[in-house]
């Protein structure tokens, strides 16, 4: 019997409601079906994130260690198999098999006990992310992926009514400046394969490479849109400029464009907060203010 962790059931209930409950109810049968279909044996306790159940397994035919990832596919995650195929293990976990109707994936096994989050030196962790992004974003995105240009247009459409709901004038001006920066670059959104969610916890150690990326929420766009998670991870306001400069240098990015796309990322997060009735996170605003003032200086 496959055990579904209570935390995963709770997060699915919170995020996806009835669909999440139905997904959790299906998980034991779904896992058993794919263990049989792909000739796998369980090989340790299950792992989970907010959205996925991850089962360590071995291939019965040759003893290859792997993990079976079962998740409820959404607009952000549906491109994960296409992205992993395109990267083909270069900077990211390797996809071994995939079932399109359910989104179930068989992935190479990395070391979940050794994530980049455990590296004490945050500057070194940022540089690891930067080096991975420099590798991942050289790849052109598959045509099937969501496009940053479409996301940017929708963000700009949503901005005026959202700003009207921000009570603090300074915060409202700052988000308006983020939208203005986005308008400057929105007509050239880029076509590189972006990870979108490369924070420290989504980087694991591996045998074949010191560090590899996992769990992309991929899209096609400008690499500057991929910098925000590493700016925000283990956040230290005094580190913002150093991190931004280090990452733009490692990726060879135009600083002005990267600044604009990072401000756009703050706007994206801010729109989600406002539309869900939450205040915009102060640390996100601090990142935006620092980069805005750096650009103006």
C-alpha positions as CSV (number, residue, x, y, z in Angstrom):
1,X,0.0,0.0,0.0
2,X,1.3,3.4,-1.0
3,X,1.2,5.9,1.9
4,X,0.0,9.4,1.1
5,X,1.5,11.9,3.6
6,X,-1.0,13.9,5.5
7,X,0.8,17.1,4.6
8,X,0.4,16.5,0.9
9,X,-3.3,15.7,1.4
10,X,-3.7,19.0,3.3
11,X,-1.9,21.1,0.7
12,X,-3.9,19.6,-2.1
13,X,-7.1,20.3,-0.2
14,X,-6.0,23.9,0.4
15,X,-4.7,24.6,-3.1
16,X,-7.1,22.5,-5.3
17,X,-10.1,21.8,-3.2
18,X,-12.3,19.0,-4.6
19,X,-9.9,18.3,-7.4
20,X,-7.1,17.9,-4.9
21,X,-9.1,15.6,-2.7
22,X,-9.9,13.4,-5.8
23,X,-6.3,13.4,-6.8
24,X,-5.2,12.2,-3.3
25,X,-7.8,9.5,-3.3
26,X,-6.5,8.2,-6.7
27,X,-2.8,8.3,-5.7
28,X,-2.4,4.8,-4.2
29,X,-4.0,3.1,-7.2
30,X,-2.2,5.4,-9.6
31,X,1.2,4.6,-8.0
32,X,0.5,0.9,-8.0
33,X,-0.5,1.0,-11.7
34,X,2.8,2.7,-12.7
35,X,4.9,0.5,-10.5
36,X,3.5,-2.4,-12.5
37,X,3.5,-0.7,-15.9
38,X,7.1,0.4,-15.7
39,X,8.3,-2.7,-13.9
40,X,9.4,-0.8,-10.8
41,X,10.0,-1.8,-7.1
42,X,9.6,0.7,-4.2
43,X,12.9,1.6,-2.7
44,X,12.3,3.7,0.4
45,X,9.8,6.0,2.1
46,X,7.8,8.4,-0.1
47,X,8.7,12.1,-0.4
48,X,6.4,15.0,-1.2
49,X,6.3,18.7,-1.9
50,X,3.2,20.9,-2.0
51,X,1.8,19.3,-5.1
52,X,3.6,16.0,-5.9
53,X,4.1,12.5,-4.4
54,X,7.6,11.3,-5.2
55,X,8.4,7.5,-4.7
56,X,12.0,6.2,-4.7
57,X,12.0,3.2,-6.9
58,X,14.4,0.9,-8.8
59,X,13.9,-0.6,-12.2
60,X,13.5,-4.3,-11.8
61,X,15.2,-5.1,-15.1
62,X,18.5,-3.5,-14.3
63,X,18.4,-2.1,-10.8
64,X,18.5,1.5,-11.9
65,X,17.5,3.9,-9.1
66,X,14.9,6.4,-10.0
67,X,11.9,8.3,-8.6
68,X,8.2,8.1,-9.6
69,X,6.6,11.5,-9.6
70,X,2.8,11.7,-9.4
71,X,1.3,15.2,-9.4
72,X,-1.9,17.1,-10.4
73,X,-0.9,18.8,-13.7
74,X,-1.7,22.5,-14.0
75,X,-0.9,25.3,-16.4
76,X,2.5,25.9,-14.7
77,X,3.6,22.3,-14.5
78,X,2.2,20.8,-17.7
79,X,5.4,21.7,-19.7
80,X,7.8,20.0,-17.3
81,X,8.3,16.8,-19.4
82,X,8.9,18.9,-22.6
83,X,11.4,21.0,-20.8
84,X,13.3,18.1,-19.2
85,X,13.4,16.3,-22.6
86,X,14.8,19.4,-24.2
87,X,17.5,19.9,-21.5
88,X,18.2,16.1,-21.7
89,X,20.0,16.1,-18.3
90,X,22.3,19.1,-19.1
91,X,21.9,21.1,-15.9
92,X,18.6,19.4,-14.9
93,X,17.3,16.0,-13.7
94,X,16.9,13.5,-16.6
95,X,13.4,12.3,-17.6
96,X,13.3,8.6,-18.1
97,X,9.7,8.0,-19.0
98,X,6.4,10.0,-19.0
99,X,2.7,9.3,-19.2
100,X,1.0,12.2,-20.9
101,X,-2.7,11.6,-19.8
102,X,-1.8,11.6,-16.1
103,X,1.4,13.6,-16.1
104,X,3.2,10.8,-14.2
105,X,7.0,10.9,-14.7
106,X,9.9,8.6,-14.1
107,X,13.0,10.6,-13.2
108,X,16.6,9.8,-12.4
109,X,17.2,9.7,-8.7
110,X,19.1,12.6,-7.2
111,X,20.0,13.1,-3.5
112,X,17.1,14.7,-1.7
113,X,19.1,14.9,1.5
114,X,21.6,17.3,-0.2
115,X,19.7,20.3,-1.5
116,X,21.3,23.6,-2.2
117,X,19.2,24.9,0.7
118,X,21.7,23.2,3.0
119,X,24.7,25.2,1.7
120,X,25.5,27.7,4.5
121,X,27.1,30.3,2.3
122,X,24.2,32.1,0.6
123,X,26.6,33.7,-1.9
124,X,27.9,30.3,-3.0
125,X,24.3,29.1,-3.3
126,X,23.4,32.0,-5.5
127,X,26.4,31.4,-7.8
128,X,25.3,27.7,-8.1
129,X,21.9,28.9,-9.3
130,X,23.5,31.4,-11.6
131,X,25.7,28.8,-13.2
132,X,22.7,26.4,-13.7
133,X,20.6,29.2,-15.2
134,X,23.5,30.1,-17.5
135,X,23.4,26.5,-18.8
136,X,19.6,26.0,-18.9
137,X,18.6,29.3,-20.5
138,X,20.9,28.8,-23.5
139,X,18.4,26.3,-24.8
140,X,15.5,27.5,-27.1
141,X,12.1,26.6,-25.6
142,X,9.9,24.1,-27.3
143,X,7.0,25.6,-29.2
144,X,4.4,24.0,-26.9
145,X,5.3,25.9,-23.8
146,X,3.5,28.9,-22.4
147,X,5.0,32.2,-23.6
148,X,6.3,35.1,-21.4
149,X,4.9,37.5,-24.0
150,X,1.4,36.3,-23.3
151,X,1.9,36.4,-19.6
152,X,3.3,39.9,-19.8
153,X,0.2,41.2,-21.7
154,X,-2.2,39.7,-19.2
155,X,-0.2,41.2,-16.3
156,X,-0.4,44.6,-17.8
157,X,-4.2,44.2,-18.3
158,X,-4.6,43.2,-14.7
159,X,-2.5,46.0,-13.3
160,X,-4.8,49.0,-13.2
161,X,-7.6,47.4,-11.2
162,X,-5.1,45.8,-8.9
163,X,-3.3,49.0,-8.2
164,X,-6.6,50.6,-7.2
165,X,-6.7,48.1,-4.3
166,X,-3.3,49.0,-2.9
167,X,-3.9,51.4,0.0
168,X,-0.3,52.7,0.5
169,X,0.6,55.4,-2.1
170,X,4.3,54.5,-2.0
171,X,3.7,50.8,-2.6
172,X,1.2,51.7,-5.4
173,X,3.8,53.9,-7.1
174,X,6.4,51.2,-6.8
175,X,4.2,48.6,-8.4
176,X,3.3,51.1,-11.1
177,X,7.0,51.5,-11.8
178,X,7.3,47.8,-12.1
179,X,4.6,47.8,-14.7
180,X,6.3,50.7,-16.5
181,X,9.5,48.6,-16.6
182,X,7.6,45.7,-18.0
183,X,6.1,47.8,-20.8
184,X,9.6,48.7,-21.9
185,X,10.5,45.1,-22.6
186,X,7.2,43.3,-23.2
187,X,7.4,43.5,-27.0
188,X,10.7,41.5,-26.9
189,X,9.8,38.7,-24.4
190,X,12.5,36.2,-25.6
191,X,12.4,32.6,-26.5
192,X,14.8,30.8,-24.1
193,X,13.7,27.8,-22.0
194,X,13.2,29.2,-18.5
195,X,12.9,27.2,-15.3
196,X,10.8,29.9,-13.5
197,X,11.2,28.4,-10.0
198,X,14.9,27.8,-9.5
199,X,15.1,28.4,-5.8
200,X,17.7,26.7,-3.5
201,X,15.3,23.9,-2.6
202,X,14.9,23.0,-6.3
203,X,18.6,22.2,-6.7
204,X,19.8,18.8,-5.6
205,X,23.2,17.1,-5.6
206,X,23.8,14.2,-8.0
207,X,26.4,11.6,-8.7
208,X,27.0,12.7,-12.3
209,X,27.0,16.4,-11.5
210,X,27.5,18.5,-8.4
211,X,24.1,20.1,-8.7
212,X,21.1,19.7,-10.9
213,X,17.8,21.5,-11.2
214,X,14.4,19.8,-10.5
215,X,10.7,20.7,-10.7
216,X,10.7,23.4,-13.4
217,X,7.5,25.4,-14.2
218,X,8.8,26.1,-17.6
219,X,8.0,28.9,-20.1
220,X,9.6,30.5,-23.1
221,X,11.1,33.9,-22.4
222,X,13.9,36.2,-21.4
223,X,16.4,34.8,-18.8
224,X,16.0,37.9,-16.8
225,X,12.6,36.6,-15.7
226,X,14.4,33.7,-14.0
227,X,16.5,35.7,-11.5
228,X,14.0,36.5,-8.8
229,X,13.9,33.2,-6.8
230,X,17.6,33.4,-6.1
231,X,17.3,37.1,-5.2
232,X,14.6,36.2,-2.7
233,X,15.9,33.0,-1.2
234,X,17.1,33.3,2.4
235,X,16.5,37.0,1.8
236,X,19.0,39.6,3.0
237,X,18.3,43.1,1.8
238,X,22.0,44.0,1.9
239,X,22.7,41.2,-0.6
240,X,20.2,42.3,-3.3
241,X,22.6,44.3,-5.5
242,X,25.4,41.8,-5.1
243,X,23.2,38.9,-6.1
244,X,21.7,40.7,-9.1
245,X,25.1,41.8,-10.3
246,X,26.6,38.3,-9.8
247,X,23.7,36.6,-11.7
248,X,23.6,39.0,-14.6
249,X,27.3,38.6,-15.0
250,X,27.2,34.8,-14.9
251,X,24.4,34.7,-17.5
252,X,25.9,37.5,-19.6
253,X,22.7,39.5,-19.5
254,X,22.0,43.1,-20.3
255,X,21.6,44.6,-16.8
256,X,18.8,47.1,-17.8
257,X,16.7,44.4,-19.4
258,X,17.3,41.9,-16.6
259,X,16.3,44.6,-14.1
260,X,13.1,45.2,-16.0
261,X,12.2,41.6,-16.2
262,X,13.0,41.2,-12.5
263,X,10.7,44.1,-11.7
264,X,8.1,42.3,-13.8
265,X,8.5,39.3,-11.7
266,X,7.8,41.4,-8.6
267,X,4.7,42.7,-10.3
268,X,3.6,39.1,-11.1
269,X,3.8,38.1,-7.4
270,X,2.2,41.4,-6.3
271,X,-0.8,40.8,-8.6
272,X,-1.3,37.4,-7.1
273,X,-1.2,38.8,-3.6
274,X,-3.6,41.7,-4.4
275,X,-6.1,39.6,-6.3
276,X,-6.2,37.0,-3.4
277,X,-6.8,39.8,-0.8
278,X,-3.3,39.8,0.7
279,X,-0.9,42.7,1.2
280,X,2.0,42.6,-1.2
281,X,5.0,41.0,0.6
282,X,7.3,43.7,2.0
283,X,10.5,41.8,1.1
284,X,9.3,41.6,-2.6
285,X,8.7,45.4,-2.5
286,X,12.2,45.9,-1.0
287,X,13.8,44.0,-3.9
288,X,11.8,46.1,-6.4
289,X,12.7,49.3,-4.6
290,X,16.4,48.4,-4.5
291,X,16.5,47.5,-8.2
292,X,14.4,50.5,-9.3
293,X,16.7,52.9,-7.3
294,X,19.8,51.2,-8.7
295,X,18.5,51.7,-12.2
296,X,17.7,55.4,-11.5
297,X,21.1,56.0,-9.9
